[in-house]
Amino acid sequence: METDKKVSKGVLYTSYILQGIVVLLFLMGAANNVLQTEMAVEGAVEFGYPEHTVLYMGLILLVSTILYAIPKTTFIGALLLTAWLGGAVATHLIHNDPLTNIFIPVVFGIIMWVAIWLRSEKLRALC
């Protein structure tokens, strides 16, 4: 993704900090799934996912996060992570979780796209 030259350094740094936070949190989740930690496996099973799918979910999350972190593939990574977060929202809705658990992935997705929006003239032109 090409950075807009008209963006101030403060806005640019803010966008990278937000993106960095998103990447770190997703990488932690991916690592838990890939390593099949007790917390990841129990959480997945509690939400109705078979235990053997935890590794695959971790690999999907890892690849999507790496794509989001690479400037040239940020948009495709963001799209994949948006789908991931949509699945999280759906899972929480199906299990009648509290509203806070439903809105956390939504807020996380907003932060993810704001990070890109801050430095992308093309994305800002769509709004």
N, C-alpha and C positions, 0 to 999 in steps of 0.2 A: 504494500500500500504506500503510495506516494504521500509524503507529508506536505500539506499546504504551506507555501512559503509565507503567506500572510498571517499565519498564526503566531501569536507572541510566544516568547520562551516560557512564560509562566503557564499559559494554557497548554503548551506542548508538554511541559514537565508534569502538569496535573494529569494529562491524559495518559502518560506513561506510568505514573504512579498508580492510577486507577487500574490500568491494564495489568500492571505487575501484581497488584493485590488479587485480582481475579485469577491470574495465572497461578499464583502460589496456592490459593485455596483449592482450585481445581486439581492441581498437581498433588496436593495432599490427599484429596479424595481418590484420585487415580492410584496413588501409591498404596493406600489402604486396600483398595480392591485388588490390585495386581498382586500384592503380598498376601491377600486373603486373610487380613487380620480378623481376629475374633469379632471386633466391633463391626466390621464391614459385612462379614458373613451373617452375623446375627441380625443386623439391620435389614439386609436384603431378604432374608428368610421371613422376618417379621412382616415385611411388606408384601410377601407372597411370591418373591422371586426364588427360583430354585438355586440351591447352594452352588451348583456347578456353573452358573452363569456369572458369578461375581468376577472371575478373572476376565471374561469377555467384556463385561461392562467396564472394568478398569482399563482394558486396552483401548476400547472405543473412546473413553474419556481422555486417556493419555494422548492419543493421536489427535483428537479434536483440540485439546489444549495446546499442543505443540503447534498445530496449524494456526491457532489464534495468536500465539506468541511470535510467529515469524511475520515480519511486515508484509511480504508479498502474498501471504495466504491468510491474512487477518480476517478478511470478509468470509471466506469459506469456513474458517474455524469458528467465527462468531455465529454463523448460520447453524453449524453442527451443535455448538454449545447451546444455542437457543432451543434447538430440538430436544437436547438433553434436559434442559430446565423445564420444558413443556411436559416431558415425561415425569419429572419430579412433581410438578403441580398436579398432574393427573393422578399420580399415585397417592398423593396426600388427600386429594378430593375423594377418591374411591374409599379411603380408609377413614373418612370423616374426621380428619385431624383438625386441630384448632386453626383458626384463620391465620394466626401468626406463622404457622408452619407452611401454609399455602402461599403466603405473600413473600416469604424469604427468597425463594427461587425467582419470583417476579422482580423483586428489587435487585437481586444479583444480576439478572439479565439486563435490567435498565442501566446499571452501572457499567456493565460490559459494553453496551452500545454507546453510552455517553463517552466512554474513553475513546472510541473510534470517531464519533461525531465531532469531538473537540478538535481533531486535527485533519479531518477529511472534508474538503470543500465539496466534493461530489455528494457525500452523504448529507451535508447541511443543505445542499441545493434541493434535495428531495423533500425537505420539511417545509 
